[in-house]
Structures are given as C-alpha cells and as structure tokens.
Amino acid sequence: MRHHNIIASILLGAAAVGASLPAMAADELNVSLGYSAAGAPLAVHGYDPVAYFTEGKPVRGSDEYTLVHEGAAYRFASAEHRDRFKADPARYAPQFGGFCAYGVAVGKKFDGDPQLWTIQNDRLYLNLNPEIVAAFNKDVPGNIRKAEGKWKRIEHKAVKDL
C-alpha cells in the first residue's frame, strides 16, 4: 500500500525535525513558532478560516482583522469574517487544531497546509501534502472517524511525544 510508505517517510522526516526543535508544552493547535502582531502564535498560516466556507477557497487574512482565540491569532480578510468566527469559532476553526486530519487519524500531529483542505459535514479539515490528501480522500468519513477517536488521546500531547 503506497500510503503506508508515504506515512513511513513522513514519520522519519518528522522525527528528524522534531529532534532539532526545543522542548515545548503540549501542542494543541498547529501554530507558528513565533508570535504574530497580535501577541499570539499565528494559526492556519495566516489564512482566513471563514473564507473556506464563504469564498470556497483559501484566502489570506490581514493583520487588520485579527482575533486571538484559545491562544492562537487568526487572521481574516474582513471584519465580517472576523465577527462570524468570533460568534461561532467551533464552526469555522479547522478541526484537530489545524493539524493534518489524516495525520491525526494515524495518531500524529503533522502540519495542516491551508492550500490542501476539505469541508465535510460543515467542518474544515486540512492535510499535509497532495499524497496525504489522496489517502484521506479514499475514505473521508472513515478517516474523520479515526481522527476523532485518536484526537481524544493525542490532543494534549506534545508533537515530539507522538
């Protein structure tokens, strides 16, 4: 199975990168290592999470329309998008803290690429790379169920401990 080889390669690469990173607390959100102008790490690589639902595509957010939610800075393309998110963050925030949905399904926390997204059952899911998107898309509902089960066990664990 090709996707098992892909996962094995990713795991080896992630282990090498993880060994060079400083120790950090449990990684519950996929955020930048530095702080944004809002004084919190940047979520969704600076993309507007509401735009996936309203525009049907990734749209870069602006510092002008930033909201800090659960310790992460989310950028939006407009005040309207910021206000929608503020009113219902659970609806618009990417699932699994913005980590790769397929990675979570296999018990890992990989970067979620804002260009590689899926909306399923009115929820936003990000994935790591095109090969992972292909594996995720083979059984989106099943992979989401697996990820939901794994997330309960890994949500409060640091990336380096997975």
C-alpha positions as a Markdown table, in Angstrom:
| # | Residue | x | y | z |
|---|---|---|---|---|
| 1 | Met | 0.0 | 0.0 | 0.0 |
| 2 | Arg | 1.5 | 3.2 | -1.2 |
| 3 | His | 0.1 | 5.4 | 1.6 |
| 4 | His | 1.9 | 3.3 | 4.2 |
| 5 | Asn | 5.2 | 4.1 | 2.5 |
| 6 | Ile | 4.3 | 7.8 | 2.4 |
| 7 | Ile | 3.4 | 7.8 | 6.1 |
| 8 | Ala | 6.7 | 6.0 | 7.0 |
| 9 | Ser | 8.7 | 8.6 | 5.1 |
| 10 | Ile | 6.8 | 11.4 | 6.8 |
| 11 | Leu | 7.4 | 9.9 | 10.2 |
| 12 | Leu | 11.1 | 9.6 | 9.6 |
| 13 | Gly | 11.3 | 13.2 | 8.4 |
| 14 | Ala | 9.2 | 14.4 | 11.3 |
| 15 | Ala | 11.4 | 12.5 | 13.8 |
| 16 | Ala | 14.5 | 14.2 | 12.4 |
| 17 | Val | 12.9 | 17.6 | 12.6 |
| 18 | Gly | 11.4 | 17.0 | 16.0 |
| 19 | Ala | 14.8 | 16.1 | 17.4 |
| 20 | Ser | 16.1 | 19.5 | 16.4 |
| 21 | Leu | 13.3 | 21.5 | 17.9 |
| 22 | Pro | 13.3 | 22.9 | 21.5 |
| 23 | Ala | 11.1 | 21.1 | 24.0 |
| 24 | Met | 7.6 | 22.6 | 24.2 |
| 25 | Ala | 4.4 | 22.2 | 26.0 |
| 26 | Ala | 1.5 | 20.1 | 24.6 |
| 27 | Asp | 0.8 | 21.2 | 21.1 |
| 28 | Glu | -3.0 | 21.5 | 20.9 |
| 29 | Leu | -3.1 | 24.0 | 18.0 |
| 30 | Asn | -1.0 | 24.0 | 14.8 |
| 31 | Val | 0.5 | 27.5 | 15.1 |
| 32 | Ser | 3.7 | 29.3 | 14.1 |
| 33 | Leu | 6.7 | 29.1 | 16.4 |
| 34 | Gly | 6.9 | 32.9 | 16.7 |
| 35 | Tyr | 4.4 | 35.5 | 17.8 |
| 36 | Ser | 2.2 | 37.5 | 15.4 |
| 37 | Ala | 1.5 | 41.2 | 15.7 |
| 38 | Ala | -1.5 | 40.2 | 17.9 |
| 39 | Gly | 0.9 | 38.8 | 20.5 |
| 40 | Ala | 0.0 | 35.1 | 19.9 |
| 41 | Pro | 1.3 | 32.4 | 17.5 |
| 42 | Leu | -0.3 | 32.5 | 14.1 |
| 43 | Ala | -3.0 | 29.9 | 13.2 |
| 44 | Val | -3.8 | 28.5 | 9.8 |
| 45 | His | -0.6 | 30.0 | 8.3 |
| 46 | Gly | -2.4 | 33.4 | 8.3 |
| 47 | Tyr | -5.3 | 32.2 | 6.1 |
| 48 | Asp | -8.9 | 33.2 | 6.9 |
| 49 | Pro | -10.7 | 30.1 | 8.1 |
| 50 | Val | -14.2 | 31.6 | 7.4 |
| 51 | Ala | -13.3 | 32.2 | 3.7 |
| 52 | Tyr | -13.3 | 28.4 | 3.0 |
| 53 | Phe | -17.0 | 28.5 | 3.7 |
| 54 | Thr | -17.9 | 31.8 | 2.2 |
| 55 | Glu | -15.5 | 32.0 | -0.8 |
| 56 | Gly | -14.9 | 28.3 | -1.4 |
| 57 | Lys | -11.1 | 28.8 | -1.4 |
| 58 | Pro | -8.2 | 29.7 | 0.8 |
| 59 | Val | -7.8 | 33.5 | 1.3 |
| 60 | Arg | -5.0 | 35.2 | 3.1 |
| 61 | Gly | -6.1 | 37.1 | 6.2 |
| 62 | Ser | -5.0 | 40.6 | 7.3 |
| 63 | Asp | -3.3 | 41.8 | 10.4 |
| 64 | Glu | -6.1 | 44.5 | 10.4 |
| 65 | Tyr | -8.7 | 41.8 | 11.1 |
| 66 | Thr | -7.1 | 39.5 | 13.7 |
| 67 | Leu | -8.7 | 37.7 | 16.6 |
| 68 | Val | -6.9 | 35.8 | 19.3 |
| 69 | His | -8.9 | 32.6 | 20.2 |
| 70 | Glu | -7.6 | 29.9 | 22.6 |
| 71 | Gly | -4.1 | 31.4 | 22.5 |
| 72 | Ala | -3.8 | 31.5 | 18.7 |
| 73 | Ala | -4.1 | 34.5 | 16.4 |
| 74 | Tyr | -6.5 | 34.0 | 13.5 |
| 75 | Arg | -6.4 | 36.5 | 10.6 |
| 76 | Phe | -9.4 | 37.3 | 8.5 |
| 77 | Ala | -10.0 | 39.0 | 5.1 |
| 78 | Ser | -12.7 | 41.3 | 6.5 |
| 79 | Ala | -14.3 | 42.5 | 9.7 |
| 80 | Glu | -17.4 | 40.4 | 8.8 |
| 81 | His | -15.4 | 37.2 | 8.7 |
| 82 | Arg | -13.7 | 38.0 | 12.0 |
| 83 | Asp | -17.1 | 38.6 | 13.6 |
| 84 | Arg | -18.5 | 35.4 | 12.2 |
| 85 | Phe | -15.6 | 33.5 | 13.6 |
| 86 | Lys | -15.9 | 35.2 | 17.0 |
| 87 | Ala | -19.7 | 34.3 | 17.1 |
| 88 | Asp | -19.1 | 30.6 | 16.3 |
| 89 | Pro | -15.4 | 29.6 | 16.4 |
| 90 | Ala | -16.3 | 25.8 | 16.6 |
| 91 | Arg | -17.9 | 26.1 | 13.2 |
| 92 | Tyr | -15.1 | 27.8 | 11.4 |
| 93 | Ala | -11.8 | 26.8 | 13.1 |
| 94 | Pro | -10.1 | 23.9 | 11.4 |
| 95 | Gln | -10.7 | 20.6 | 13.1 |
| 96 | Phe | -8.0 | 18.9 | 15.1 |
| 97 | Gly | -6.3 | 22.2 | 16.0 |
| 98 | Gly | -5.4 | 22.8 | 12.3 |
| 99 | Phe | -3.2 | 19.7 | 12.2 |
| 100 | Cys | -3.3 | 17.3 | 9.2 |
| 101 | Ala | -6.6 | 15.4 | 9.5 |
| 102 | Tyr | -5.1 | 12.2 | 8.0 |
| 103 | Gly | -2.0 | 12.5 | 10.3 |
| 104 | Val | -4.4 | 12.7 | 13.3 |
| 105 | Ala | -6.2 | 9.6 | 12.0 |
| 106 | Val | -2.8 | 7.7 | 12.4 |
| 107 | Gly | -2.1 | 9.3 | 15.8 |
| 108 | Lys | 0.3 | 12.0 | 14.7 |
| 109 | Lys | 0.3 | 15.8 | 14.5 |
| 110 | Phe | 1.6 | 17.0 | 11.1 |
| 111 | Asp | 1.3 | 20.5 | 9.7 |
| 112 | Gly | -2.0 | 21.3 | 8.0 |
| 113 | Asp | -1.4 | 23.1 | 4.7 |
| 114 | Pro | -4.1 | 25.7 | 4.2 |
| 115 | Gln | -4.0 | 25.0 | 0.4 |
| 116 | Leu | -4.9 | 21.4 | 1.0 |
| 117 | Trp | -8.4 | 21.5 | 2.5 |
| 118 | Thr | -11.7 | 19.7 | 2.6 |
| 119 | Ile | -15.1 | 20.7 | 4.0 |
| 120 | Gln | -17.1 | 17.7 | 5.2 |
| 121 | Asn | -20.3 | 17.9 | 7.2 |
| 122 | Asp | -19.7 | 21.7 | 7.5 |
| 123 | Arg | -16.3 | 21.3 | 9.1 |
| 124 | Leu | -12.9 | 22.3 | 7.8 |
| 125 | Tyr | -10.1 | 19.8 | 7.6 |
| 126 | Leu | -6.5 | 20.5 | 6.5 |
| 127 | Asn | -3.9 | 18.0 | 5.2 |
| 128 | Leu | -0.2 | 17.8 | 4.9 |
| 129 | Asn | 0.6 | 17.3 | 1.2 |
| 130 | Pro | -1.1 | 16.0 | -2.0 |
| 131 | Glu | -0.3 | 12.4 | -1.4 |
| 132 | Ile | -1.9 | 12.5 | 2.0 |
| 133 | Val | -4.9 | 14.3 | 0.5 |
| 134 | Ala | -5.3 | 11.3 | -1.9 |
| 135 | Ala | -5.1 | 8.8 | 1.0 |
| 136 | Phe | -7.6 | 10.9 | 3.1 |
| 137 | Asn | -10.0 | 11.2 | 0.2 |
| 138 | Lys | -10.2 | 7.4 | -0.2 |
| 139 | Asp | -12.5 | 7.3 | 2.8 |
| 140 | Val | -13.1 | 10.8 | 4.1 |
| 141 | Pro | -15.9 | 9.7 | 6.6 |
| 142 | Gly | -13.8 | 6.8 | 7.9 |
| 143 | Asn | -10.7 | 8.8 | 8.2 |
| 144 | Ile | -12.6 | 11.5 | 10.1 |
| 145 | Arg | -14.0 | 8.9 | 12.5 |
| 146 | Lys | -10.5 | 7.5 | 13.1 |
| 147 | Ala | -9.1 | 11.0 | 13.6 |
| 148 | Glu | -11.9 | 11.9 | 16.1 |
| 149 | Gly | -11.0 | 8.8 | 18.1 |
| 150 | Lys | -7.3 | 9.5 | 18.0 |
| 151 | Trp | -7.7 | 13.2 | 18.8 |
| 152 | Lys | -9.1 | 12.5 | 22.2 |
| 153 | Arg | -5.9 | 10.7 | 23.0 |
| 154 | Ile | -3.4 | 13.0 | 21.4 |
| 155 | Glu | -4.9 | 16.5 | 21.7 |
| 156 | His | -3.0 | 17.4 | 24.9 |
| 157 | Lys | 0.3 | 15.6 | 23.9 |
| 158 | Ala | 3.3 | 17.4 | 22.5 |
| 159 | Val | 4.2 | 16.7 | 18.9 |
| 160 | Lys | 7.6 | 15.3 | 20.0 |
| 161 | Asp | 5.8 | 12.7 | 22.2 |
| 162 | Leu | 3.8 | 11.1 | 19.4 |
